[in-house]
Amino acid sequence: MKRIFTFCTVILMLFASAAYAFADETETTSECVVESNTLHRGDTVEVSVVLSNCPKLKSMGIIPTYDSDVFELVSAEWLLIGAFIENFDAEKEVASVAFVNEVDANGKVLTFTLRVKDDAAFGETSIHPKMSVRNGTETYACTEVETKLTIACKHNFTDCWNNDDECHWQKCQVEGCEATAEEGEHVYDNACDAVCNICEYTRTIEHTYSTVWSSDGTQHWHACVVCGEKKDVEAHKFVEVAENAYLASEANCKSPAVYYKSCSICGAKGVETFTFAGVNSEKHTGNTEVKDAVEATCTTDGYTGDIYCKDCGSLLQEGTVIKAGHSYSEEYKSDEEKHWKECECGCKDAEESHQFGDWKVTKKATATEAGSKERSCSVCGYVQSEAIAATGTGQEDNPTTGDDMTWIYLLGIALSCGVGSITLYNKKRQKQ
């Protein structure tokens, strides 16, 4: 409950005078100022009482007003200087002050300290001063401004989850605090998941089962179309049903048709097989052999042979006659004059003379050496070669060059007249 005291006690303490007359009241505003408006259990807070628009006064009384279920008063102190009466009654929680002369009291006039109780309720609360301001016989009316405070919890959230059908959350473990954290809707893997992935809340679900059977090699069941949950699980009951869906191999001329056994409940195909009906003489296995084949010669016909089914012996296809005839080689044979294609028996075909192209010199002739030339058949490629005569004058055995012949000629002339020359020379020497 709120602790509220009347002003009578304050007035009696401050003023012992008899009756007095009230003058015109002046609107003085009083408020409490705190450093923080958010507090926690166990916190202390210093509150300053501030006056504004206050005329000069000689006395004042203040009662700090607060919710006693939330706070407890620790101390109070006047901030005004020069008072002859300055008092704080801790038991009655009343502060009073008086001056001989008028004083200006605008601003901070009193501080008091409150402590938040350990069991204080969380939430919003308020404090304000109850004021009595006088100047002699004049009493000033005061407008009291409440200061709002919030008592907050220092949360200690549990590791355990609280939940309902839709959500989960963690709750603060501090007594009196209803705060929650990590609140959210449940999380499931799919529509059939029964357990929340976060808080492990278990819900009731209904699966949607398919009307079509699911199966493996040994069992069949109906599966939920959402999560695959199984029901109606039981072992297969295999029977022999000769239908195309279970055909392993068709009947042929050697063997009857083979089918897989199938489950009579779900229709699943098993691994065991059975045979049904007889062989199919119209469908052969594909294994064949050729009989009575004869090779043709140059003079006698041959035969390709008849094709028979190797498994049942049925004639599948008759052979055809291979006409007698020469088998000439693809390549030509040739001699110096002709070319031809030849059979293994020696017979010739396409025999004709070579079709030579132009001669091509393969080696040029010199004065002393013969050259060569060749040409080839454009049909068979036969090559014909001939020599080219040397280009000399018929004196190929004399290695003397033209210059040498000139000197020999001059030497002959000199020899023919040499004796005369020598004699003439001697005669001249004698004259000298």
PASE-779999 format. One record per residue (C-alpha): x, y, z. Coordinates in steps of 0.001 Angstrom, whole numbers, plus 500000, padded with zeros to 6 digits. Example, Ala and Ser with C-alpha at 12.3 -4.5 7.8 and 13.67 -1.06 7.14 Angstrom:
# PASE-779999
512300495500507800
513670498940507140
***
This chain:
# PASE-779999
500000500000500000
501100503547499474
502606505302502439
500795508629502693
501170511026505591
499074514072506228
500641517459506308
499347518216509813
502432516842511478
504711518897509293
502739522042509840
502671521533513620
506421520995513714
507187524005511582
504603526442512798
503259526696516317
501367529859515615
497630530239515904
495224530830513077
496556532491509959
495054533833506810
495836532359503382
496955534731500715
496552534197496979
498289530941496125
501107530879493574
501504527716491426
504797526203492500
505847523004490730
507656520217492559
509027517077490987
511453514262491674
514431513730489382
516360510433489158
519407509358487115
517720506220485768
514092505317485397
514760501580485212
515686499794488428
516152496240489627
515525494531492934
518204495562495457
519120498755493576
519340502115495391
518374505329493696
519047508925494720
516038511174494179
516341514967493929
513355517166494819
513306520120492409
511149523262492766
510311525640489971
508233528870489790
508488529152493557
508253532595495335
510634533386498163
509800531421501274
510747531057504938
509736527427505630
509051524169503862
508019520613504636
508457517600502327
507164514058502632
508697511629500062
505744509686498714
506286506248497117
504910502702497058
506138501144500275
505656497647498810
508341498505496259
510730500902498041
512192501526501460
513586504926502471
517292504885503306
518190508535504005
517392512198503199
519442515419503093
518540519094502684
520536521022500071
519478524551501198
522012526624503147
521460529013506101
518392527427507718
517992527709511477
515763524643511474
516823521714509319
515372518353510252
514528514901508868
512358512612510956
513410509147509791
510582507442511685
507856509616510220
509793510176506986
509222513923507079
511789516589506165
511357520158507440
513358523397507106
512883527070508290
514747530365507676
514785533732509457
514610535629506196
513051534876502838
515105532654500577
515013531660496917
514346527888496854
514057527235493119
516129524223492003
517223521184493982
516215521480497612
516322517916498993
517782514522498069
516564511242499458
517711507702498757
515355504785498103
516175501080497877
514171498622495772
512958495811498000
514090492264497251
510508491133496773
509292494216494920
506742493559492236
508006493999488681
506424496694486624
505756500424486715
505677502520489884
506051506224490775
507396508627493405
506604512277494149
507047514772497024
504209515984499243
504995519675499733
504122522402502255
505630525792501413
505071528964503502
506300532543503785
505094533816507073
501353533740506909
501290532906503182
500945529322502036
501919528450498454
500062525819496527
502318523236494832
501729521195491719
503210517743492334
504694515933489314
504975512176489567
508174510489488347
507533507147486666
509916504287487368
510091500725486114
511190497836488261
512776495355485862
513912491808486397
517433490568485888
516150487552484042
517369484034484667
515674481896482052
515385478192482652
516888475647480269
513647473698480394
510864474381477916
507281475292478674
504769474598475940
501192474284474854
499616472812471755
500935475588469511
504051477152471030
507029476687473336
509004479130475489
511529479444478329
510391481075481551
512311483394483873
513061481641487174
513020484841489251
510054484819491640
507301487164490546
508632487555486983
506454486287484181
508878487115481378
509527484514478660
512222484001476048
512732481962472855
508994481867472356
507920480379469047
505723477880467281
506594474209467314
508871472972464520
508270469615462829
509975467880459900
506704467271458121
502975466964458689
503432463515460235
506298464365462584
504904464033466105
507780465509468144
508822469187468043
512462469512466992
513124472205469623
511145471467472789
510272467791472145
506575468474472637
504632465460471372
501449465987469413
498803463584468182
498861463038464420
496908461042461854
498781459512458924
497410459560455386
497957456045454061
498041455209450374
495580452664449035
498336451260446815
500574448549448221
504297449170448754
506650446205448929
510157444787449024
511402441273448408
509702439744451450
506855442010452664
504131444424451569
502427447305453397
500457450532453060
502677453611453424
501806457128454605
501993459460451597
503687462135453735
506258460383455921
506308456782454728
505021455296457990
503951451676457412
500821449781458369
499286446422457363
502778444922457131
502817441210456264
504842438656454300
504163438042450609
502000435108449541
503523434001446242
501425432149443643
501794431185439978
500112433690437658
501025433531433934
500663437204432950
502877439422430845
503786441542433885
505600438531435339
507121437117432109
510782436199432516
511346434717429047
509048433893426149
508425430378424865
510564429330421878
511194426218419824
513331424750422596
511745425874425900
508309426857427259
507588430339428652
509051431193432079
507234433455434592
508096434913437996
505826433989440874
503782436928442228
502146437904445520
498408437246445550
497821440240447873
499920443096446498
500952441710443111
504685442105443776
506985440063441494
509104437494443263
512410435874442324
511234432267441971
510067431179438513
507817428540436919
507183427311433365
503847427518431628
502443425642428576
504660424133425876
507270425263423386
506561427692420540
507675426045417295
507204429331415436
509720431228417581
513302430065417297
516179430745419635
518432432376417059
521075429653417189
521548428597413518
523779426465411314
524360426195407525
524142422821405781
524958421572402233
526993424599401195
529114424115397998
531748426514396675
531498427512393014
534481426995390667
535412428574387360
533426425893385555
530860424528388051
528015426140390028
528074426325393813
525391426561396577
525171428928399573
523675426209401804
520411425947403765
519988427648407201
518612425437410002
517635426142413647
520416424595415663
518119423793418604
515082422242416908
516473421358413465
513821423260411504
514706424603408048
514661428352408353
515876429466404947
516829427708401732
520125428519400052
520751429920396562
522850428741393600
526198430415393088
526831430599389360
530118429166387982
532518431822386688
536116433051386798
537295435040389749
539613437633388300
542078439536390449
541527443213391118
545142444053390231
546607443974386706
549380441700385518
551585442882382624
554522442296380247
556395444725377943
553486445069375543
550171444353377361
548331444181380676
545403442005381883
543479440620384901
543976436973385675
541808434222387248
543254431637389608
542887429142386812
545124431221384576
542450432686382305
542940436314381306
540403439109381134
540556442762379978
543775442129378090
544997445124376031
548100447044374985
549665449521377342
548466453108377208
551690455031377678
551928458690378486
554721461113377528
558391460339378080
559976461834381186
563767462286381520
565035460569384593
568745461320383914
570150463955381557
572802462856378987
576276464528379061
579059464694376486
580521461511377820
577619459732379561
574272458508378293
571059459549380017
567702457766380568
563962458333380176
560771456466381071
557006456412380582
554198454579382404
550900452953381468
547939454964382712
545919451764383265
548216449274384967
551199451464385898
553751449418383913
556978451482383424
558995451423380181
562616452789380214
565057453794377398
568619455248377252
569511458713375907
572786458901373855
575724461035375106
576029464547373552
579884464471372742
581791465051369239
583202461562368835
586589462384370550
585447461394373929
588680459317374471
590957462429374172
590809464320377365
592520467406375871
590511470584376073
590166473293373429
592851475464375003
595273472546375069
594786472013371293
595722475595370573
599060475273372355
599851472042370624
599253473715367255
601552476594368094
604167474211369411
604152472338366070
604793475531364167
607633476422366431
609222473031366044
609011473201362248
611001476407362088
613133476027365139
616482475284363433
616309478437361317
615612480534364272
618518479218366239
620926479754363298
619771483310362770
620285484001366404
623879482727366357
624742484823363319
623618487945365050
625762487222368092
628817486715365884
628330490154364199
628274491789367523
***
